[in-house]
Structures are given as C-alpha cells and as structure tokens.
Amino acid sequence: MKKILFALSSPLIRNNGIVTFIRETTAILRAEGHQIDFITDAEGEIDLRSYFDNYFRDSSSHNYQSMIKDGIPDVVEIPEMSNRIQELYSSISRAINYDIIISNDAQCTNALYHSGKCVHYVHTAGLLPGKDYSFLNDSYIQFERYVMYKAKYVAVQSDNVAKLIGGSYNFITLGLTLENIDQYLKQSSDSSNGILFVGEGTKRKGADKYETVLGHLKGVTAKLMVTGTLEVDFKSLENVDMQTFASSDHSQKAEFIRGCQLQYFPSKGEVMPYGVLEALLSIPVIVDEGYAWHTNVTELGAIPTNDFTVEPTIRNMLRDNVYDPHLIIDYFKNSKQQWINFLK
C-alpha cells in the first residue's frame, strides 16, 4: 500500500478534465489498496475533502522572470515563497510520509519537488507546439518547463505527448483512466441523433467553429454538453439539446454521449481531453488538425479535418456511421495497468 498525495489546481467539485482525471485515477488506485489524499489551491471545497483542510492561493506567485536557452530553462527567478506555500510545504513534510506526490500544477510542483518524490502530471496545452494559446503566456509556460526539470518524473498521457513536448525530461507514461468503460459502449437500444460538443462554450474550445459548421448542416441537432462559460451562446442554431452534468452523473452523461451520431471537437488548447476519450468509446470523433494536440487522439481513432474538409467529412459520416472503438478500449486498459505497475 502506497500513500499518495494529489496536488491539483482545480476545485474538486468542478466537472472538468482535471477533476475527471483525479476521480477516475483515485477509484482505480483505491481499489488497489492505496491511500489517496488531496490538496488544491482552490477555495470552497465541499467534495472529496480528505486529509488536508488548508488550501492556498497565491496570485502574486506568478510574478517571475524567466530565461530560456535552447528550450532549456537556464535561470528562473522566483519570488520568495508566500507564507501559505511555506506552511503547506512544511505541514506536508511533518505529516504523512507520502510515497509519491502527483501534481498537475506548476506552483504545487515548485513547492513540493524538494521531497524528491514529486511527479508533475502534464495537463497544459501550452506546452505543445502549434498555434498560440491566449490563456497561457510565455513566461508561465517557461516556468512550468522549469519545474518539470525539478520534478522526479514528468508524467504524460501517452508516448506521443512526450514526443510533442520534447526536451530531456524524465518522462514516464501514465495514461488517463476510466473505471467503467462498458457504460459508454453503444447499446442496441440506443438511438443516434445529432452532433456532440463537449466543453466550455468558448472560442478557445472551438465553440464558435462548432456553431458555424452546425449552422451549415440543416436539420442536424446540436447536442451540447457544456461544462462552463458560455462565451458562445449557440443561439443561431435551430435544433439544440443542451445538457449539463454534475461530476457524479456518470451514467446520465454516458447515455447522452451514446445518443449522438458523432462528436465534432475543434478545440485549440488540449493535451488529451477526457471529453474526446469518453466519446471515442461510443461514437466517431472529428478534431481540428490545425493544432498539434490532435495527434494524441487521432492515434486512438479520432479523425483529423480542416476548415475545408470538416463539413463533407461530417456529412459522409452521418450517412455511414460505422465505428469500432477497440483502440480507445485498449488505451484505457493499458493506462490502468501503467498506474498499477508504477505504484508497485
């Protein structure tokens, strides 16, 4: 039995990819007998509270200057750690003697790598080459790469992610997991109608491109599974079925996905989004080949398109909706075993 601390950058009650990663990984590791604790910089936790009751938030901690030489952090000046982070680090040092700390947040990793047991789990799309990501500035990306050199390991969701990130980090592959695969698999009783969109209704997530494409496909229902901000309101579309699901509504979410014909996911900023991986268990998925991350899921069966090919590809797939999910099923099975083997 291992004692494991997950340090993360998202409220545990939010239904996003990071929380799905924590929830699904925790379920598998606890089933193997491991002890799992959590700490987050997000305030107001009401779900999954475990060993720690003190959370930290330090907005000033992002004020630093970085220098990059040949893609490798040379000098990174970081202000003195805030009292909260110092208390966090010292309290962890005095508390349970964790066997491993898994962090998806650069500030957490920077505070905790001194233990020699910190694994930095990459969720940051800005670390991948491709088009600009407005939600991450260059200095933040440089800082994250800096802490990746400090961490004991840099965990990635697949070997392809490691290739895209590049650099001489100590990579290990710990894939994304899903405890109940079967509930996502198509059933004979499922009806299929509409094109799925998953994520925040923002331009970064490609909601505007989705709205434009669906507007050209007359009579097709927009099946929206929105997880946050509605920057794009989808009001120009005639047939809309919009649903939101709590983090505990696994079966309802799976049923909604199975009821779609396919998914169109034109997001700019991803690494390996759960919204795509879950959908791939049920239906064909189309992604935008203009962003580097798409190769992480096209190797699992997603179909790459561009602005010129997306609409004819969707029309063809609506007519001939034959799909085999064996690649993503194998991925999830292999990912589970990777985690089990790593923590032996």
Secondary structure, 3 states (H helix, E strand, C coil): CCEEEEEECCCCCCCCHHHHHHHHHHHHHHHCCCEEEEEECCCCCCCCCCCCCCCCCCHHHHCCEEEEECCEEEEEECCCCCHHHHHHHHHHHHCCCCCEEEECCHHHHHHHHHHCCEEEECCCHHHCCCCCCCCCCHHHHHHHHHHHHHCCEEEECCHHHHHHHCCCCCEEECCCCCCCCHHHCCCCCCCCCCEEEEEEECCCCCHHHHHHHHHHCCCCCEEEEEEEEECCCCCCCCCEEEECCCCCCHHHHHHHHHCCCEEEECCCCCCCCHHHHHHHCCCCEEEECCCHHHHHHHCCCCEEECCCCHHHHHHHHHHCCCCCCHHHHHHHHHHHHHHHHHCC
